[in-house]
Amino acid sequence: MSDTDEERDSMILSDEEKQYFRALLAWEPSNALTIMRKRSAPERPLAGRFRVLVLGSKGCGKTAILTRFCKNSFTGEGQPPDSAYERGCQRRIKIKDQIYVVDALELAPSQLSEGHYLRHAVAITEAAVLAYDVRSRDSFVLVQELHQRIQEALVVDERQHYCLILAGNKADGDEDSREDGDRMVTEGEGYELASSLGGGRTRCAFRETSARTGENVDNLFLLLGAELLKMRQLTEQCQEQADYTSMEATGQTNGYGLNKSPKKVTKWRVWGLLRRAFGDAPRKTVVTVV
């Protein structure tokens, strides 16, 4: 047999080999490879970070809210909370196509009796979730006391703005079951309290939540993030106005001097609004959670 004949015989494929090579030629990347490629792609840069304090009475469901928010799970009524989330958690959220990180810090009820713990916690955060149990009138009263202590801490630190959201937890079920005998605080009372807490140095929103079902838990932090972006924009505006007033007092208002006309002041304000609109000012409106 010649070398040509041997080469020809060696290229004869069995049916199994033909099927294998046909499959090989028709191969396309699997979903697993696509997922790996996405994972290897660079992550989107963060637009910012929200530092949030979570406060409330023992048993009102603070840790359960954080566990639901970060892990989307619930350990069960009467069960010990997930120890991984007893002091807080961290999660990314998306607001208007921008990625933010929520850093949530939980203070244990035992630490609330020590004034310096709360003052320090307020000093390093921008907002607080005041949680209460809708089946406990005492927990509802406590959040009013906590609000007063937060206000005192803000005065000490000379802070002008701080966001709050009142969370009536354990509001499970439909509207009919929410009015059963177990409920001690109505939804209307929650809205009324939030309205009264929203004056002075704080802004306060309100949501009833259920860590057990997950109802409104994500929305709680999305709403708080949106309020924080509004607060930051307000703070920026106040700072710009203060800077301009200082420049006005020293005669350094862009060459206008102290005898500038009202029209020139209006031009400065319009310029400030345009710079915020097209610059790096945070955008509003909550959309989705990552």
N, C-alpha and C positions, 0 to 999 in steps of 0.2 A: 504494500500500500504506500502511495506517495505521500509526501508532506501535505500536499494540497487536499488529498482525500481525508487525511487525519484531521486537518483543520475544519473541513466541512462537516465531518461527523461530530466533532466536539461542539459545534454550534447548533446541533439539533436539540431543541428544548422539549422537555416533557410537558404534559398538560398542566401540571401543578406549577412548574416554573413559568410557563406562559401566563398563567393567571396571576402569579406573583408580580411579574414585570408589568403587566397591564395595570395592576393596582398601584404599583410604584410610579408609573408615568402619570396616573390620574391623581396622585396625592396632592393635597393642599394643606396648609397649616391648620392645626386643630384649634379649638377654642382655648385649650390650655396654653398653647404657645402665644395666642393672641393676648390672653390675660397676662402672661409673663412679660410680654413686650410693653403692655400698659403699665405694669408695675415698675418696669425699669425706666419708664419715661419720667422726666423731672416733675416734681409736684409743683402745683401752682403756688406762687408766693402768698404769704398771709397778708391780708389787708389790715389786720389789727387783732387786738386781744381784749377780752372783757374779763375783768376780775370781779367776781360776784360773791357776796356773803350770803349764807343760808342760815336763818335763825328761826327758832320756834321752841315750843315746850317739848318735853320728853313724850315720845309716843305719837306726835302729830304726823310723823311720816317724812321727816327731812331726808334721812338716808334712803328711804324707799323712793322718794322723788329723784334723787341723784342716781340711784341704781337703774331706775327706769329710763332716765335721760341718757346715761352713758352706756348702759349694757342692754337696755330694752328688755329687762326681766323684772320679776317680782317674786320675792321669797315666800310670801304668804302672810296673811293676817296672823299676828301673834307669834310669828317666827322671828328669830334674831336677824337683824339686818346684815347685809353683806359687809363684812369687815373691811373689804377693799375700798368701800365708798363711805366709811364712817367719818372721815375727815375731809372729804371732798372728792372731786373728779375733774377730768379735763376732756373736752370734746370739741370737735370742729363743727361749725355750722356755716350755712351759706345764706347770705343776705344780699339780694340784688346782684347775683353773680360774683360776689366777693366772698372770700373765705376768711372766717374769723375763728379764733379759739376762745372757748369759754373756760376760764379757770374758776371753778366753784370751790369755796372754802366753807366747811360746816363747823360751827361752834357747838360743842357739847353743852347741854343744859347746865352742867356743873360749872362751866366756865363763865356762864352768864352772871353768876353771883359775884365774880371778880371783875370790877369795873375796868381794870387796865387791859384785860383780854379783849373786851368789846371795843374799847377805844383804839387799840392797836389794829384790830381787824378792820374797823371802819377806815383807819388811816391808809391801809394798803389796798382798799377796794374802791370801786366806783358805784356799786349798787348792792342792794340786798333783797333777797326773797324772804318775806315775813310769812312763815307758814303757820297755819292753825288747823285743828281738826274740827270739821263742821259738826261733829257729835260732842264737842267739848266746849262749853262756855268759858271755862277757865283759860283754855289755850287762846281763845279769841281775845280775852282781856289782856293776856300776857303780851300779845303783839303790840297793843297800844302802849304798854310800858316800854317795850323794846324800842318803839319809834321815838319816844321821848328821850331815851338814853342815846340813841343815834343822833338826834338833834343836838344834844349837849356835846357829844364828841365832835360834831361838825363845827360848833362854835369854838371849841378849844383849838381845833386845827385851822380855823379861819377858812373853812371850805364853804363855797357859795352854792354848789350844786351837788346833788346826790340822788340817784334813782332808786325807787322802791317798787316792788310788785307784791301785792297781797295775794297769797295763795290759800284758798279754802280747800284743804285736802280731804280725801275720803268721801268725795261727793260722787259716789258710784251710782250707776243705774240710770233709768230714764227720769223724766220730770216727776212722775207720780211717786216713785220710790224715794225721791229726794225730799219729799215732804212727810216722810213717815215719822214714827215716834222716836227713832234714834237720832234724828237731826235736832241739834240745839241752836244752830246759827243759820238763819235764812240767807239765801243768796242776796237778797235786797240789803240786809245788814252789812254784808261784805262790801257791796258797792258803796254804801253810805260811809263806811269807815274809810275806804280807800280815798274817797273824795275829801274827807276831813284831814287825811294824812298828806295830801298832795300840796299843801301850802308851804310857804317859807322856803327853806333850803332844799326841799325834797319834791320830786315828782313821783306820783304813785298810781300804778295801774292795778287792775284786779282780774283774777281768773279763779274759777273753781276747778280743781284738778282731782284726778284719781291715779295714784301710783299703781293701784291694782290693775286697772284696765288700760292705763296709759293716756287717758283722756286729758287733753290740754297740757301735758307735761312738756312736750317739745315746744308747743306754742308759748308756754310760759317764758322760756329762755329766748325764743325768737323775738317775742314782744319786748323783753327787757333789752335785748341787743339793739333793737330799733330805737327804743327810748334813749339808750346810751349814745347812739350816733347823733340824735337830735340834741342831747345835752352837750356833747362835744362841740357841735356846731355853734350852739348858743354861747358856750364858754369862749370859743374862738372869736365870736363877734364882740363879746364883752371885752376881751383882751385887746382887740384892735381898737375899740372905742376908747379904752383907757390909755392905750399908747398914743392915740391921736390927741386926746385931751392933754396928755403930758407934753406932747410936742407943741400944742397950741399955747400952753402956758409959758413955754420957753421961746416962742416965736419961731419954731422950726417946722412949720406945717408946709413943707414943700415949696418954700419961697413965698407963700401967700402972706405971711406975717400975721399979726393979731387982728388986722382990720379986713379980714377976708369976707366976702359976701356970702349970703346963704346959698347962692347958686353953686359956689365953689365947694361948699360943704356937701351939697347934694351930689356933685360929681365924685367927690371922694367916696361917698357911701356906695354909689353905683359901681365904682371901680372895685370896691371891696366885695360886692356881691358877684361881679363877674369873675373875679379871681377865685372865689370859692366855688363858683359853678363849673369853671373849666380847669381848676387846679386839683389839689389832692384832697379836697374836702370829702368826707364820707358820704356815700349815697344812701338814700332812704329806702323804705319799703322792704318788708320781710317777704321772702319767696319760698325757699325750700330748705330742708335740712340735709346735710351730706350724709 
